[in-house]
Amino acid sequence: MRDYFIRRLLLIPPTLLGITLIVFAITRFVPGGPIEQALMEAQMVDAGGGKGSNLAGNTALSEDQIQQLKEFYGLDKPWPIAYAQWLGKVAQGDFGTSYRYNDPVLTMILERFPISIYFGFVTLILTYSICIPLGIIKAIRHNTVFDTLSSVLVFIGYAIPGYVLGAFLVVFPASRWGWFPSGGFVSRDFEDLDLWGKVSDLIQHTTLPLICYLVGSFTFVTLLMKNHLMDNLSTDYVRTAIAKGLSFRKAVTRHALRNSLIPLATNFGHNFVLFVTGSFLIEFIFDINGFGLLGYESITQRDYPVVMGILLLSSLLLLIGNIVSDILVALTDPRIRFQ
C-alpha cells in the first residue's frame, strides 16, 4: 500500500504539468485578452473625447505601443517559451503579477485563504455532521412520515441552484426584511468589536452564503448515506447477526454503518477544492472577497496570471484530495489493499 501512495504522489507533478500546459495554451488563443481590452479602452476614451475614433475604425494605439503592451504582458514570445518561463517562476515561488491590480498573485491568494478556509471547513463540518445522522434515521425509518417530509425538503434544496437561492436570499431576508447583511464577509467596523461582537458579526454575514453552499452537497450526502445503509441492512450478514441475537441498533452501528461509510469516504477528497475555489457565483452575489470572487473577476477581466495561480492551487488540492479519499477508503474497508 505504501508503494501505491508513493506512486500516486509521484504522478501529481506530471498531472499538474498537463493541466497547466493546456490551460496556458488556451489563454493565448482565446479572444478578448489584455491587449484587446487595452485597445478597446483606448478607442472608447478617444470616442468619448470626440476625436472621431470608433470601435470599428483605427486602433487608437500605434504599433510601437501595441508591441510595448505585448512585452508588458509577456505576450511577445511564443506560448511554449512563455509557459516554460512561467513554470520556472512558479518553481521559485513566483506566481506572477496580476494584470488588473499589479499585485503579486501569491499575495492575493494568501490574503483570501482565511476566507476560503472558513467556508470550506464550516461547510464540511455541517454537511457531514448533519447529513450522516439524517441519512441513518431516514434509512431506519424508511417510508415513514419523517422520511417523506425530509425527502421533500432535501429534494427541493437540491433542485434549486445555489446561486439562484443566493439571489433570493439577498433580495428578501437581507434587503427587504433586514434580517441579515446583504453582502460582505464582515462589517467595516469588525476590528473595533469585542470577541463576542466579532463572532456575532461573522455569523450574521456568513449564514446566508453557507445556506447556499450547503443546499447541493446536503442532499447528495444524505441520500448517499441512506441508500447505502438500506442496501447493507438488507444483506445476509446483517440478518444473520440479528438472528443470532444481536440487537438491531448494534447491527446497524457495528456492521452496516461502517460499510455504508465507504462511498462517503470515496467522495470526501473532492471537498478539498472548496478550501480554494469556493463558489464563483455565490461569492459574487454576496460580494465576499474570497477565491470565488477572485476567480470570477480574473476570468471576466482576462487576468491570466491570477487564473493560472488559482488553477494550479485548486488542481493540486483536488489531486491531494483524491489520495486522501483512497486512504480513507482503505481505513474504512479492510478488504481494500492497494497494490
C-alpha positions, -999 to +999 in steps of 0.1 A: +000+000+000+029+024+008+043+019-027+009+027-042+006+060-025+042+069-033+034+063-070+002+085-066+023+113-052+048+110-080+020+113-105+010+148-091+037+168-109+032+155-144-006+158-140-002+194-129+021+200-159-006+187-183-034+207-168-015+240-166+000+235-201-034+230-217-050+260-199-020+282-206-021+274-243-059+282-243-053+316-227-031+325-256-056+318-283-090+328-269-102+363-280-106+392-256-072+391-240-055+420-222-042+435-255-077+436-270-091+451-238-065+478-238-073+486-274-110+488-267-105+510-237-083+534-257-108+535-285-136+543-261-116+570-245-109+586-279-145+583-289-157+599-257-132+627-262-146+635-296-115+625-315-135+607-342-122+572-333-146+543-330-145+506-323-146+497-360-121+524-370-084+529-361-068+511-333-061+543-313-027+529-304+004+528-326+023+496-334+051+506-310+026+510-282+009+476-290+044+460-290+051+476-256+019+462-243+028+427-256+061+429-238+045+442-206+020+413-205+046+388-217+027+381-249+056+389-272+070+353-271+057+320-284+035+303-259+057+273-253+086+296-243+063+318-222+049+287-205+085+275-197+093+309-182+061+309-161+068+274-149+103+284-139+090+313-119+064+291-102+091+267-092+108+296-074+075+306-056+067+334-080+032+331-095+035+363-115+018+397-111-019+405-116-027+424-148-055+442-131-042+450-097-005+449-104-001+429-072+018+395-068-006+367-074+006+347-045+000+376-021-036+380-034-042+343-030-028+342+006-050+372+015-081+353+006-070+320+020-086+325+055-120+332+039-118+301+018-107+280+048-136+293+068-163+285+042-147+252+033-142+240+069-177+251+081-194+236+050-175+203+055-184+201+092-220+210+088-226+187+058-212+155+074-223+162+110-259+167+099-263+145+068-248+113+082-272+111+112-301+123+090-293+096+064-291+069+091-325+080+106-341+081+071-328+046+063-341+032+096-375+050+092-379+044+055-414+052+041-424+069+073-438+105+076-404+117+087-387+101+057-412+115+033-412+151+046-374+152+049-370+138+014-393+166+000-372+192+017-338+179+006-350+174-030-364+210-031-330+222-019-312+201-045-334+214-073-326+250-065-291+261-077-270+277-050-267+310-069-304+312-075-311+307-039-284+333-031-302+359-053-335+351-035-318+354+000-302+387-009-335+402-021-358+391+007-342+381+040-313+405+036-325+436+017-363+438+022-367+422+056-333+432+070-326+400+089-291+396+076-264+418+060-268+419+022-231+413+015-195+412+026-176+388+048-176+411+079-186+446+088-164+476+082-160+481+120-152+445+126-118+452+141-134+476+167-157+449+180-151+428+211-147+390+208-185+382+211-193+411+187-168+397+161-183+362+164-219+375+161-209+397+131-192+368+113-222+345+118-246+372+106-226+378+074-219+342+066-253+325+074-269+331+040-238+322+019-234+290+039-270+280+032-262+284-005-231+263-001-250+235+017-280+230-005-263+209-031-240+187-011-266+183+017-289+163-005-262+143-021-246+132+012-279+125+029-293+103+001-259+085-004-258+076+033-294+065+033-294+044+002-262+025+010-272+019+046-305+005+033-286-018+009-264-031+038-293-036+061-309-060+036-277-081+033-274-116+046-247-108+071-268-082+089-299-105+090-276-133+103-262-111+130-298-101+142-309-138+140-280-147+163-293-123+190-275-091+182-298-061+187-308-041+157-290-010+169-257-028+173-262-045+139-265-010+124-236+006+143-212-023+142-218-038+108-239-020+083-228+016+092-191+010+085-197-004+051-221+024+043-194+050+050-172+037+022-189+057-006-187+088+016-150+083+021-146+079-017-161+114-023-146+131+008-114+142-010-134+163-036-143+187-008-107+198-006-114+220-036-138+241-015-109+253+005-097+271-026-123+278-052-154+282-031-182+292-054-177+319-081-214+329-083-222+327-046-193+349-036-201+373-065-237+376-053-228+382-017-198+403-025-174+381-005-138+388-014-127+352-014-113+328-040-146+325-058-149+362-064-112+365-073-116+337-098-147+352-113-131+386-117-099+372-131-118+353-158-140+382-168-111+406-168-087+381-186-063+384-157-044+353-168-017+352-141-044+350-114-063+324-134-032+302-136-025+306-099-059+296-088-060+267-113-026+254-101-037+255-064-071+241-069-058+213-091-031+204-066-057+202-038-080+181-059-052+156-066-043+155-029-079+151-020-082+120-043-052+105-024-069+113+009-101+096-003-081+065-012-066+065+023-100+069+040-114+040+018-085+018+029-091+026+066-129+022+063-129-010+043-103-036+055-108-056+022-091-028+002-055-034-004-039-010-029-011-026-048 
